């Protein structure tokens, strides 16, 4: 690779410039590389010549030559190459290749110099065109070069040779020859396709001045260059490469036959070059094979001499103007009959509107302001006739140079954007040419324009940019748009001119399709909100509301009757123009957009209706609660505006009704969901209430019940608590119960049946002390009164239960009845035992206790201690026994006992 070989060179160019790895073109003895200056990044072309190509081992020189002759030939070639670079440094003209860095010698004998960036030489372009035509291409087809940039990137270069390109290029070459002949006093001497380069602007530039010298009729004071030694340059040395020798195929007969050096010789060479452009293959009509004898033979016969009779030896038809009026005055044996370079520019060959426009564009800086303005206004009419390559590389750069003239800014930008719209490679032109220029014009100063700094010419240009914002967005990526185009739009929003602000707000829909959410929320929306809140123009107010509609996901073209999706109808069946997604998030809409609408003070109908469109979009995004609490009050306030007509009021009411319907529907749905989930909980709670007193009634207790007053006192006073044993709130042990001590059995008679005391006691314990309890959630246990046995000396009849309130029972009090039997307990029958397990007596209710906020459910009393059970066993059995009916006769006498009843005393 050349980059590794380049390390052997030690020069200023190699240390200050970055070169591509491969040459982009080869022209004559030079290899041309793309390069960039490291300090500034400026693009250049590096011309490199390696002296080793002249060594014998490389095939450059013959092996029979001695070392002295080889050195002499190499020195002559090096001197000629240096002469070319030195002349480029001296000659400054738009049509002469511009030198960027002078030629440098290196330790290895290499030479290099830097010039303006070039794309290819004319010889390389014609060779590429020949290859395309041989492959079946069409004449005029673009030539694409895949080249590698200095930074390693590869891209295509499109070159195009058509009629206008040829006319434009030849015109530029003629201008360069005019400068050489008349101003510099030089004869080029070797005008060939290898001596013409095409730069990145598609301009043709003259180079290859190694054989240039003064004409014969010039004085020594006019030129410091040595005259051309025809005896040396005409002789073709086979030991030297053809690229470093005079090309006889394009040489004038003045040199070969007359040994005369004049500017007319260059015009003859120009005629041969012109024929080569239309010939196929694109070569000179003279085929000399670098032999002087062959050259002379060609001019001895009329058939081999280019003329009008033989179509100038061209294999293709030539244009009529060129064949009849131009070439006969260029390719002629007599130098006096040839036209000069100035006359060539005035020939009919260049007499058309496109060439004339290019010529006017080249001299545009020297024109008057009135002429410039007329040219800019008429240019759009003929832009479509220009080839795309001419527009991209010639017309567009020339127009952008005129943006410095503020009076022409708007006209120049209009033409520039029209060119971008016609170019197939508009994205590259936009990023490389248009956007940097726009940034320099509108964003060069950090000072915001105020009323005292208003520039009407710059504002007119800004309007043109805003009108073409869609074209800018289509021809650049998001990064370039954010960095270059978005700040220009923001500058338009901040302008004090209402027309510019209106144009900038109109670009919002274009901007939203390119930028990301974060940029829109943080950089675009705040500027739009500031414009909306500060403006005093109703038109800008309405435009700002339309911008809010777009930011909320709608479209400024939506009509009120298109539906907003709030009525529950099938929204997919409605053909609306609204966007599918909101740009701003829900928080921004609720917390920033709606407050801006609420703060509006104007009640103009147009503003109110524009705000209504915003609220339609808000209704699609905001929560139902926000709509009810914030949005509907604002809508009601707006709907009662004194300036609204009936139709406008009805539109407000339609939206209010739809929003209310949405709120009602969502609230109803929420309540139904809650009721369905709470219904199951209520059913479970009802089942728990029905299970009070059952075996597993307390299984659902969650341990959050309240502690009774006595239990609390025992807890804090330490009374009645057994160390190490946890108790629940009713005194029951939470640990495994210890079986009670066995009580002495009551005396029995031999004729008596087996006692059922144990069975009855166990039956009573199952009633009085259930294994599991259910605590109702609506009653706390601190309402229980202390449970104490009520001692009575007078037996009382069993009373029926008295209900205190709904589902309310007073605490049960055991009744102590004196026993008539001191040695034998009363043993109930089996039927009575079963009745005792299912029924019990409730004493009369006590005075009303302080009520609580909870339900008045009470629980069964806690179990009695073994001492209480021993002393009151008979009374307990009698207390829980159901009352027996008393059989009486009509006179109040007891009825006679029958059956087993008469043996009751024995039992």
C-alpha positions in Angstrom: 0.0 0.0 0.0 1.1 3.5 -0.7 0.6 4.6 2.8 3.4 2.4 3.9 5.6 3.4 1.0 4.9 7.0 1.8 6.7 6.7 5.2 10.0 6.7 3.2 9.2 10.3 2.2 10.0 13.1 4.6 8.1 16.2 3.5 5.9 18.9 4.9 2.9 17.5 2.9 3.2 14.0 4.3 3.4 15.2 7.9 0.6 17.8 7.6 -1.9 16.0 5.4 -3.7 12.7 5.6 -3.6 10.8 2.3 -5.9 8.0 1.1 -4.5 4.5 0.8 -5.0 4.3 -3.0 -4.8 6.8 -5.8 -8.0 8.1 -7.2 -6.6 8.6 -10.7 -3.4 8.5 -12.7 -2.6 11.3 -15.1 0.6 11.3 -17.1 3.5 10.7 -14.7 1.4 11.6 -11.6 -0.6 9.5 -9.2 -3.4 11.6 -7.6 -4.4 10.9 -4.0 -7.2 12.4 -2.0 -6.0 14.2 1.1 -7.1 16.4 4.0 -5.2 18.9 6.0 -4.9 17.7 9.6 -5.2 21.1 11.2 -8.2 22.4 9.2 -9.7 19.4 7.5 -9.6 21.1 4.2 -9.8 18.7 1.2 -6.9 18.7 -1.3 -5.5 16.4 -4.0 -1.9 15.2 -3.6 0.1 14.7 -6.8 2.9 12.2 -6.3 5.8 11.2 -8.6 8.2 8.4 -7.6 11.6 8.7 -9.2 12.1 5.0 -9.0 9.7 4.6 -11.9 12.6 5.9 -14.1 15.1 3.3 -12.9 16.2 0.6 -15.4 14.9 -2.3 -13.2 11.5 -0.8 -13.3 11.3 -0.9 -17.0 11.5 2.8 -17.4 14.9 3.0 -19.1 16.7 0.7 -21.5 19.4 -1.5 -20.2 22.1 -0.4 -22.8 22.3 3.1 -21.4 25.2 4.0 -19.2 24.8 5.4 -15.8 25.7 8.9 -16.9 23.1 9.0 -19.6 20.5 7.5 -17.3 21.2 10.2 -14.8 21.0 12.9 -17.4 17.6 11.7 -18.7 16.2 11.4 -15.1 17.4 14.9 -14.4 15.6 16.2 -17.5 12.4 14.6 -16.5 12.6 15.9 -12.9 13.3 19.4 -14.1 10.3 19.3 -16.5 8.1 18.0 -13.6 9.3 20.7 -11.3 8.7 23.3 -14.0 5.0 22.3 -14.2 4.5 22.8 -10.4 6.4 26.1 -10.4 4.2 27.5 -13.2 1.1 26.5 -11.3 2.4 28.4 -8.3 2.9 31.5 -10.5 -0.3 31.4 -12.6 -3.5 32.2 -10.8 -6.7 32.0 -12.8 -10.1 30.3 -12.3 -9.4 28.0 -15.2 -5.8 27.1 -14.2 -5.4 24.3 -11.6 -5.0 26.0 -8.2 -1.9 25.0 -6.2 -2.3 24.5 -2.4 1.2 23.3 -1.5 4.4 23.8 -3.6 6.4 20.9 -4.9 8.7 19.2 -2.5 11.8 17.0 -2.9 12.2 14.0 -0.7 15.2 12.0 0.3 14.3 9.1 -2.0 13.9 11.4 -5.0 10.2 11.6 -5.0 8.2 14.7 -5.7 4.8 15.8 -4.5 2.6 18.8 -4.4 -0.9 19.6 -3.3 -3.7 21.3 -5.4 -7.4 22.0 -5.0 -9.4 18.8 -4.9 -9.9 17.2 -8.3 -12.1 14.3 -9.4 -10.3 13.0 -12.4 -8.4 14.0 -15.5 -10.2 14.3 -18.7 -8.1 11.4 -20.1 -9.3 9.2 -17.3 -12.9 10.2 -17.8 -12.7 9.5 -21.5 -11.1 6.1 -20.8 -13.9 5.3 -18.4 -16.5 6.3 -21.0 -14.9 4.1 -23.6 -15.1 1.1 -21.2 -18.8 1.8 -20.7 -19.5 2.0 -24.4 -17.7 -1.2 -25.1 -19.7 -2.8 -22.3 -22.9 -1.7 -24.1 -23.5 1.5 -22.3 -25.2 4.5 -23.7 -23.3 7.7 -24.7 -23.7 10.3 -22.0 -24.1 7.7 -19.3 -22.8 8.9 -15.9 -19.3 7.7 -15.0 -19.1 6.5 -11.5 -15.8 6.3 -9.7 -15.7 4.5 -6.4 -13.0 6.3 -4.5 -11.7 6.2 -0.9 -11.6 9.3 1.2 -8.7 10.3 3.3 -10.6 9.1 6.4 -11.1 5.7 5.0 -14.7 6.1 3.8 -15.6 5.0 0.3 -18.1 6.8 -1.9 -19.2 7.2 -5.5 -18.2 10.1 -7.7 -20.6 10.7 -10.5 -19.2 12.3 -13.7 -21.3 13.0 -16.7 -20.2 14.0 -20.2 -23.0 15.4 -22.3 -23.4 18.3 -24.7 -23.6 20.9 -22.0 -20.7 19.5 -20.0 -18.5 19.6 -23.2 -19.5 23.1 -24.0 -19.0 24.3 -20.5 -15.6 22.5 -20.2 -14.3 23.7 -23.6 -15.4 27.3 -22.7 -13.4 27.1 -19.5 -10.4 25.7 -21.3 -10.6 28.5 -23.8 -10.7 31.0 -21.0 -7.6 29.4 -19.5 -5.8 29.5 -22.9 -6.8 33.1 -23.3 -5.1 33.9 -20.0 -2.0 32.0 -21.0 -1.7 33.6 -24.4 -2.6 37.1 -23.6 -1.8 37.7 -20.0 1.0 35.2 -19.2 2.6 35.2 -22.7 3.0 31.5 -22.7 2.3 28.7 -25.1 1.1 25.5 -23.4 2.8 23.2 -26.0 1.2 19.9 -24.9 -2.6 20.5 -24.6 -3.9 16.9 -24.2 -6.7 15.2 -22.1 -4.0 14.4 -19.6 -3.4 18.1 -19.1 -7.0 18.9 -18.2 -8.4 18.1 -14.8 -12.0 18.2 -13.5 -12.4 19.5 -10.0 -15.2 18.7 -7.5 -17.3 21.5 -8.9 -17.2 20.0 -12.4 -14.9 22.8 -13.7 -12.3 22.0 -16.2 -8.8 23.2 -15.2 -5.6 23.4 -17.3 -2.4 21.8 -16.0 0.5 19.8 -17.5 2.6 22.9 -18.1 5.9 21.0 -18.3 6.4 21.9 -22.0 5.1 25.5 -21.7 7.2 28.3 -22.9 7.1 31.7 -24.6 6.3 32.0 -28.3 8.9 32.8 -30.8 7.8 36.4 -31.3 8.1 37.3 -27.6 11.0 39.4 -26.3 13.3 38.2 -23.5 11.9 40.8 -21.1 8.3 39.5 -21.4 9.1 36.0 -20.0 11.8 34.6 -17.8 11.2 31.0 -19.0 13.5 29.4 -21.5 11.9 28.8 -24.9 10.9 25.3 -25.9 13.6 23.3 -27.5 11.7 21.6 -30.2 14.6 19.4 -31.3 14.6 17.8 -27.9 10.9 17.5 -27.1 9.9 16.3 -30.5 12.3 13.4 -30.4 10.7 10.4 -28.7 13.2 8.5 -26.5 12.1 4.9 -26.1 14.0 4.8 -22.8 11.5 7.2 -21.2 7.9 6.7 -20.4 5.4 8.2 -22.9 3.8 10.1 -20.0 6.8 12.3 -19.6 7.3 13.1 -23.3 5.4 15.3 -25.8 2.3 13.6 -27.2 2.5 13.8 -31.0 -1.1 12.8 -31.4 -2.2 16.3 -30.2 0.8 18.3 -31.5 0.3 21.0 -34.0 2.1 20.7 -37.4 3.6 24.1 -36.5 6.0 22.3 -34.2 6.8 19.3 -36.4 6.7 20.7 -39.9 7.4 24.4 -39.4 9.4 24.4 -36.1 7.3 27.5 -35.2 6.2 28.1 -31.6 3.1 30.3 -31.4 -0.2 30.4 -29.6 -1.9 29.1 -32.7 -0.3 25.7 -32.0 -2.4 25.4 -28.9 -5.6 26.2 -30.9 -4.8 23.4 -33.3 -4.3 21.0 -30.3 -7.7 22.3 -28.9 -9.4 21.3 -32.2 -8.0 17.8 -32.0 -9.1 17.6 -28.4 -12.6 18.7 -29.4 -12.8 15.9 -32.0 -11.6 13.4 -29.4 -14.5 14.3 -27.2 -17.0 13.2 -29.9 -14.9 10.4 -31.4 -15.3 6.7 -30.6 -13.1 5.7 -29.0 -12.3 9.0 -27.5 -8.9 9.5 -29.0 -7.2 11.9 -31.3 -7.9 11.6 -35.0 -4.1 11.5 -35.5 -2.5 8.1 -34.8 1.3 8.7 -34.9 2.5 6.1 -32.4 4.9 8.8 -31.1 6.9 8.7 -34.4 7.8 11.8 -36.3 8.0 10.1 -39.6 4.4 8.7 -39.2 3.3 12.2 -38.2 4.7 13.7 -41.4 3.2 11.0 -43.6 -0.3 11.7 -42.2 -0.1 15.3 -43.3 1.2 14.4 -46.7 -2.1 12.8 -47.7 -5.4 14.6 -47.6 -7.3 11.4 -46.6 -5.3 11.1 -43.4 -5.4 14.8 -42.6 -8.4 15.9 -40.5 -10.7 18.1 -42.6 -14.3 18.9 -43.3 -14.4 16.5 -46.2 -13.6 13.4 -44.0 -15.5 14.6 -41.0 -12.2 15.4 -39.3 -11.5 11.7 -39.1 -14.2 11.2 -36.5 -16.1 7.9 -36.3 -19.2 9.7 -35.1 -21.2 12.6 -36.5 -20.2 16.0 -35.2 -22.6 18.8 -34.2 -23.3 21.0 -37.2 -22.2 24.2 -35.5 -18.9 22.5 -34.5 -18.3 21.0 -37.9 -19.2 23.9 -40.0 -18.1 27.0 -38.1 -15.6 25.9 -35.4 -13.4 23.0 -36.4 -12.5 24.4 -39.9 -11.0 27.4 -38.1 -9.1 25.3 -35.6 -7.7 22.3 -37.5 -6.1 24.0 -40.4 -2.6 23.9 -41.8 -2.1 27.7 -41.8 -1.8 29.3 -38.3 -3.1 32.6 -39.5 -6.4 31.0 -40.4 -7.0 29.8 -36.9 -9.2 31.6 -34.4 -7.8 32.8 -31.2 -9.0 31.7 -27.8 -11.1 34.8 -27.4 -12.7 34.3 -30.8 -13.4 30.7 -29.9 -15.4 31.7 -26.9 -17.7 33.8 -29.2 -18.2 31.0 -31.7 -21.8 29.7 -32.5 -20.9 26.5 -30.7 -21.6 28.3 -27.4 -24.6 30.2 -28.6 -27.4 28.7 -26.4 -29.2 29.8 -23.3 -27.6 27.3 -20.9 -24.0 28.1 -21.8 -24.8 31.7 -21.7 -26.3 31.3 -18.2 -23.2 29.5 -17.0 -21.0 32.3 -18.5 -23.1 34.9 -16.8 -22.9 33.0 -13.5 -19.1 32.9 -13.8 -19.0 36.6 -14.1 -21.8 37.2 -11.6 -19.6 39.0 -8.9 -18.8 41.7 -11.5 -22.5 42.4 -12.4 -24.6 45.2 -11.1 -27.2 44.6 -8.4 -30.0 45.1 -10.9 -28.5 42.5 -13.3 -28.0 40.0 -10.5 -31.6 40.4 -9.4 -32.9 39.9 -12.9 -30.8 36.9 -13.4 -31.9 35.3 -10.2 -35.6 35.8 -11.0 -35.2 34.3 -14.5 -33.0 31.4 -13.5 -35.8 29.1 -12.2 -37.3 29.0 -15.7 -34.3 27.2 -17.2 -33.1 25.1 -14.2 -34.9 22.0 -15.5 -32.9 22.1 -18.7 -29.6 21.8 -17.0 -27.9 18.5 -16.6 -28.0 17.3 -13.0 -24.3 17.2 -12.7 -24.0 20.8 -13.9 -26.7 21.9 -11.4 -25.0 20.0 -8.5 -21.4 20.9 -9.2 -21.5 24.2 -11.1 -24.7 26.2 -10.6 -25.5 25.4 -6.9 -22.0 26.3 -5.6 -22.0 29.5 -7.6 -25.4 30.5 -6.2 -24.4 29.8 -2.6 -21.4 32.1 -3.0 -23.9 34.9 -3.6 -25.6 34.4 -0.2 -23.2 37.0 1.2 -25.3 39.6 -0.7 -28.2 40.2 1.6 -30.3 41.8 -1.1 -30.1 38.5 -3.1 -30.5 36.1 -0.2 -34.1 35.2 -0.7 -33.8 34.8 -4.4 -30.6 32.7 -4.1 -32.3 30.4 -1.6 -35.3 29.9 -3.8 -33.1 28.8 -6.6 -31.0 26.6 -4.4 -34.0 24.8 -2.9 -35.4 24.2 -6.4 -32.1 22.7 -7.5 -32.1 20.4 -4.4 -35.6 19.2 -5.4 -34.5 18.1 -8.9 -31.2 16.4 -7.9 -31.2 12.6 -7.4 -28.4 13.1 -4.9 -30.2 15.9 -3.0 -29.3 14.4 0.4 -25.6 14.8 -0.1 -25.9 18.3 -1.5 -28.2 19.3 1.4 -25.8 18.0 4.0 -22.6 19.2 2.4 -23.6 22.5 0.9 -27.0 23.9 1.9 -27.1 23.2 5.7 -23.6 24.6 6.5 -24.4 27.7 4.5 -27.7 28.2 6.3 -26.1 27.8 9.6 -23.5 30.4 8.8 -26.2 32.9 7.6 -28.8 32.5 10.4 -27.0 31.0 13.4 -23.6 32.7 13.2 -24.5 35.2 16.0 -25.7 34.1 19.4 -27.5 37.4 20.0 -31.2 37.0 19.6 -32.8 39.4 17.1 -34.7 42.1 18.8 -36.9 44.9 17.4 -33.9 47.1 17.0 -32.0 44.5 15.1 -34.6 43.4 12.6 -33.1 42.8 9.1 -35.8 42.7 6.4 -33.5 41.0 3.9 -32.5 38.2 6.3 -36.1 37.8 7.5 -37.1 37.3 3.8 -34.5 34.6 3.5 -35.7 33.0 6.8 -39.2 32.8 5.4 -37.9 31.0 2.3 -36.1 28.5 4.5 -39.3 27.9 6.6 -41.3 27.4 3.5 -38.9 24.7 2.3 -38.6 22.9 5.7 -40.3 19.9 4.3 -37.7 19.7 1.5 -34.9 20.0 4.1 -36.4 17.2 6.2 -36.7 14.9 3.2 -33.0 15.4 2.2 -31.1 15.1 5.5 -30.9 12.7 8.4 -32.3 13.3 11.9 -29.0 14.4 13.4 -28.3 17.1 10.8 -31.9 18.3 11.0 -31.6 18.6 14.8 -28.3 20.4 14.7 -28.9 22.7 11.8 -32.6 23.0 10.7 -34.2 22.9 14.2 -32.3 26.0 15.5 -33.3 27.9 12.4 -37.0 27.0 13.1 -36.6 28.1 16.7 -35.1 31.3 15.6 -38.2 31.8 13.5 -40.5 31.2 16.5 -38.6 33.8 18.5 -38.8 36.4 15.7 -40.8 39.6 16.5 -42.4 39.4 13.0 -45.7 37.6 13.1 -45.5 36.3 9.6 -42.3 34.5 10.4 -43.7 33.0 13.6 -46.7 31.8 11.6 -44.4 30.1 9.1 -42.4 28.5 11.9 -45.5 27.2 13.6 -46.6 25.8 10.3 -43.4 23.7 10.2 -44.3 21.9 13.4 -45.9 18.9 11.7 -42.8 18.4 9.6 -40.5 18.6 12.6 -42.5 16.0 14.6 -42.1 13.4 12.0 -38.3 13.6 12.2 -37.3 14.4 15.8 -37.5 12.0 18.7 -39.8 12.4 21.7 -37.2 13.8 24.1 -36.2 16.6 21.7 -39.8 17.5 21.0 -40.7 17.6 24.7 -37.7 19.5 25.9 -36.7 21.7 22.9 -39.8 22.2 20.7 -42.7 22.3 23.1 -41.3 24.9 25.5 -40.7 27.3 22.6 -44.2 26.8 21.2 -45.7 27.3 24.7 -43.7 30.5 25.3 -44.9 31.9 21.9 -48.5 31.0 22.7 -48.5 32.6 26.2 -46.6 35.8 25.2 -48.1 36.7 21.8 -50.7 39.4 21.5 -51.8 38.4 18.0 -55.0 36.4 17.6 -53.6 34.8 14.5 -50.5 33.5 16.3 -52.8 32.5 19.2 -54.9 30.3 16.9 -51.8 29.0 15.2 -50.4 28.0 18.6 -53.6 26.2 19.5 -53.3 24.3 16.2 -49.8 23.4 17.2 -51.1 22.0 20.5 -53.6 19.9 18.5 -50.7 18.4 16.5 -48.6 17.9 19.6 -51.5 16.0 21.3 -51.8 13.7 18.3 -54.4 15.4 16.2 -54.3 17.3 12.9 -55.1 20.9 12.1 -57.4 19.7 9.3 -59.7 17.8 11.6 -63.3 18.9 11.6 -65.6 18.9 14.6 -67.9 16.4 13.1 -65.4 13.7 12.5 -65.9 12.4 16.0 -63.3 12.1 18.7 -63.8 8.6 19.9 -65.5 9.6 23.2 -69.0 8.5 22.4 -68.2 4.8 22.4 -68.9 4.3 18.7 -66.6 2.3 16.4 -63.8 4.8 15.9 -62.2 2.6 13.2 -65.2 3.1 10.9 -64.7 6.9 11.0 -62.4 8.3 8.4 -60.5 11.0 10.2 -57.2 12.7 9.5 -56.0 12.6 13.1 -52.7 11.1 14.0 -52.7 7.7 15.6 -50.5 8.5 18.5 -50.0 11.6 20.7 -46.6 13.2 20.6 -46.7 14.5 24.1 -47.2 12.2 27.1 -50.2 12.3 29.4 -48.3 14.2 32.2 -47.3 17.0 29.8 -50.8 17.3 28.4 -52.4 17.5 31.8 -49.9 19.6 33.7 -48.7 22.0 31.0 -51.1 22.2 28.0 -54.3 22.4 29.9 -53.1 25.2 32.3 -52.0 27.2 29.3 -55.6 26.9 27.9 -57.0 27.8 31.3 -55.0 30.9 31.5 -56.3 32.3 28.3 -58.1 35.6 28.7 -59.5 36.2 25.3 -63.0 35.1 24.5 -62.8 35.5 20.7 -64.9 32.8 19.0 -62.1 31.8 16.7 -59.7 31.3 19.6 -62.4 29.5 21.6 -63.1 27.1 18.7 -59.4 26.4 18.3 -59.2 25.7 22.0 -62.1 23.3 21.6 -60.1 21.3 19.1 -57.3 21.0 21.7 -59.7 19.8 24.3 -60.9 17.1 22.0 -57.4 15.7 21.9 -57.1 16.2 25.6 -60.2 14.1 26.1 -58.5 11.2 24.4 -55.4 11.3 26.5 -56.3 12.6 30.0 -57.7 10.5 32.9 -61.4 10.5 33.7 -60.8 12.1 37.1 -58.7 14.9 35.5 -61.4 15.5 32.9 -64.0 15.7 35.7 -62.1 17.9 38.0 -60.1 20.1 35.6 -61.2 19.9 32.0 -65.0 20.1 32.3 -65.0 23.3 34.4 -62.8 25.0 31.8 -65.1 23.8 29.0 -68.2 25.1 30.8 -66.5 28.5 31.3 -65.5 28.7 27.6 -69.0 27.5 26.5 -70.6 30.4 28.2 -68.5 33.0 26.3 -70.7 35.9 25.3 -69.4 36.0 21.7 -70.2 32.4 20.8 -73.1 31.8 18.5 -75.6 28.9 18.8 -73.7 26.5 16.6 -70.4 27.1 18.5 -72.2 26.7 21.8 -73.7 23.4 20.6 -70.2 22.1 19.7 -69.0 22.9 23.2 -72.0 21.1 24.6 -71.4 18.1 22.4 -67.9 17.7 23.7 -69.0 18.3 27.3 -71.6 15.5 26.9 -69.2 13.1 25.4 -66.6 13.7 28.1 -69.3 13.3 30.8 -70.4 10.1 29.2 -66.9 8.8 29.2 -66.5 9.8 32.9 -69.8 8.1 33.7 -68.9 4.9 31.8 -65.4 4.6 33.4 -66.8 5.3 36.9 -69.6 2.8 36.5 -67.1 0.2 35.3 -64.9 0.8 38.3 -67.8 0.5 40.7 -69.0 -2.7 39.1 -65.6 -4.2 39.4 -65.4 -3.2 43.0 -68.9 -4.5 43.8 -68.2 -7.8 42.1 -65.0 -8.2 44.2 -66.7 -6.9 47.4 -69.7 -9.2 46.9 -67.7 -12.3 47.5 -66.2 -10.7 50.6 -69.7 -9.8 51.9 -70.9 -13.3 51.3 -68.0 -14.7 53.3 -68.8 -12.2 56.1 -72.4 -13.3 56.1 -71.4 -16.9 56.4 -69.2 -16.0 59.3 -72.0 -14.3 61.1 -74.3 -17.4 60.6 -71.6 -19.7 62.0 -71.6 -18.0 65.5 -71.7 -20.8 68.1 -70.9 -23.6 65.8 -68.0 -25.9 66.4 -65.6 -24.0 64.0 -67.1 -20.6 64.5 -63.9 -19.0 65.5 -61.8 -20.5 62.8 -61.7 -17.3 60.8 -60.5 -15.1 63.6 -57.4 -13.1 62.5 -56.2 -12.1 65.9 -57.2 -8.5 65.8 -60.1 -8.6 68.3 -60.2 -6.1 71.2 -59.5 -7.0 74.7 -62.3 -6.8 77.4 -62.1 -4.6 80.4 -61.6 -7.4 82.9 -59.0 -9.1 80.8 -57.2 -5.9 80.4 -57.2 -5.4 84.2 -55.9 -8.9 84.8 -53.3 -8.3 82.2 -51.9 -5.1 83.7 -52.5 -6.1 87.3 -51.1 -9.6 86.9 -54.2 -11.2 88.4 -55.4 -14.6 87.4 -52.5 -15.2 84.9 -50.6 -18.4 84.8 -47.0 -17.9 84.2 -45.8 -19.4 81.0 -49.3 -20.0 79.6 -50.8 -17.6 77.1 -54.5 -16.8 77.4 -56.9 -15.4 74.9 -59.2 -12.5 75.6 -61.9 -14.7 77.1 -59.6 -16.4 79.5 -59.2 -19.5 77.5 -55.8 -21.0 77.2 -54.0 -20.8 73.9 -51.8 -23.8 75.0 -53.0 -27.4 75.2 -55.5 -27.7 78.0 -54.6 -29.6 81.1 -57.4 -32.0 82.1 -59.2 -30.9 85.2 -58.7 -32.8 88.5 -61.2 -35.6 89.1 -64.0 -34.6 91.5 -65.3 -37.1 94.1 -68.4 -39.0 92.8 -71.8 -38.4 94.3 -73.3 -41.2 96.3 -75.7 -43.5 94.4 -78.2 -46.2 95.3 -78.0 -49.7 94.2 -81.4 -49.5 92.5 -80.5 -46.3 90.7 -79.5 -46.3 87.0 -76.0 -45.3 86.0 -75.4 -41.5 86.5 -75.1 -39.4 83.5 -73.2 -36.6 85.2 -70.1 -37.1 83.2 -72.0 -37.3 79.9 -74.0 -34.2 80.9 -71.0 -32.3 82.0 -69.2 -33.1 78.8 -72.3 -32.1 76.9 -72.5 -28.8 78.8 -68.8 -28.1 78.2 -69.4 -28.5 74.5 -72.0 -25.8 74.7 -70.3 -23.5 77.2 -66.8 -23.9 75.9 -66.6 -24.4 72.1 -63.3 -25.3 70.7 -63.3 -22.6 68.1 -64.9 -19.1 68.1 -66.0 -16.6 65.5 -65.6 -12.9 66.4 -67.8 -10.6 64.5 -65.9 -7.7 62.9 -68.5 -5.1 63.9 -68.2 -5.6 67.7 -65.3 -5.2 70.1 -65.0 -7.4 73.2 -64.6 -4.6 75.6 -68.4 -4.3 76.1 -68.6 -7.6 78.1 -69.6 -7.1 81.7 -68.1 -9.2 84.4 -69.6 -12.7 84.6 -70.6 -13.5 88.2 -73.0 -16.1 89.5 -76.3 -14.7 90.7 -77.3 -16.3 94.0 -81.0 -16.5 94.7 -82.8 -18.0 97.7 -86.2 -18.1 96.0 -86.7 -20.3 93.0 -87.9 -18.4 90.0 -89.6 -19.9 87.0 -87.8 -20.1 83.8 -88.6 -17.1 81.6 -88.7 -17.0 77.9 -85.8 -15.3 76.1 -86.1 -11.5 75.7 -84.4 -10.0 72.7 -82.7 -6.7 73.3 -82.4 -5.2 69.9 -81.7 -7.0 66.7 -79.6 -10.1 67.0 -78.6 -9.1 70.5 -78.3 -11.3 73.6 -77.5 -10.2 77.2 -74.8 -12.0 79.1 -76.1 -15.3 80.4 -76.3 -15.6 84.3 -76.5 -19.0 85.9 -79.4 -19.4 88.5 -78.7 -21.1 91.8 -81.8 -23.1 93.0 -81.7 -24.6 96.5 -81.7 -28.3 96.3 -84.1 -30.5 98.3 -81.8 -33.4 98.0 -78.4 -33.1 99.7 -77.0 -36.5 98.9 -78.1 -37.2 95.4 -77.9 -35.0 92.4 -80.8 -34.7 90.1 -80.1 -36.8 87.1 -81.9 -35.6 84.0 -83.3 -38.0 81.5 -81.7 -38.6 78.1 -84.3 -36.5 76.4 -83.7 -33.7 78.8 -80.0 -33.9 78.2 -80.6 -33.5 74.5 -82.8 -30.6 75.2 -80.2 -29.0 77.4 -77.7 -29.1 74.6 -80.0 -27.1 72.3 -81.9 -24.7 74.5 -81.1 -22.5 77.4 -82.8 -19.8 79.4 -81.9 -16.1 79.2 -82.6 -13.8 82.2 -84.3 -10.4 81.7 -82.0 -7.8 80.1 -80.0 -5.4 82.2 -80.3 -1.7 81.9 -79.0 -0.4 78.6 -75.3 -0.2 78.3 -73.4 2.5 76.4 -73.7 1.7 72.8 -70.7 1.5 70.4 -70.4 2.1 66.8 -70.2 -1.6 66.2 -72.9 -4.2 66.1 -74.2 -5.5 69.5 -73.3 -9.1 69.2 -72.3 -11.0 72.4 -70.5 -14.2 72.9 -71.2 -17.2 75.1 -69.9 -16.9 78.7 -66.6 -18.3 79.5 -66.5 -21.7 81.3 -66.8 -21.8 85.1 -64.1 -23.0 87.4 -64.2 -26.5 88.8 -65.1 -25.1 92.2 -68.1 -23.3 90.8 -69.0 -26.4 88.8 -69.0 -28.5 92.0 -71.2 -26.2 94.0 -73.7 -25.4 91.4 -74.0 -28.6 89.4 -77.6 -29.1 90.3 -78.4 -25.5 89.7 -76.7 -25.4 86.3 -78.6 -28.5 85.2 -81.7 -26.9 86.3 -80.8 -23.6 84.8 -80.4 -25.0 81.4 -83.3 -27.3 81.6 -86.3 -26.2 79.6 -89.4 -25.3 81.5 -91.9 -28.1 82.0 -95.5 -27.4 81.5 -97.7 -27.6 84.6 -100.7 -29.9 84.3 -103.6 -28.4 86.3 -107.2 -29.1 86.4 -109.9 -26.6 86.1 -110.0 -25.8 89.9 -106.3 -25.2 90.1 -105.6 -28.6 91.6 -102.7 -30.6 90.2 -103.7 -33.3 87.8 -103.2 -36.9 89.0 -99.8 -38.4 87.9 -99.9 -41.3 85.6 -97.3 -43.6 84.2 -93.7 -43.2 85.3 -94.5 -39.7 86.7 -95.9 -41.2 89.8 -92.5 -42.7 90.6 -90.9 -39.3 90.3 -90.3 -39.1 94.0 -88.3 -42.2 93.9 -86.1 -40.9 91.1 
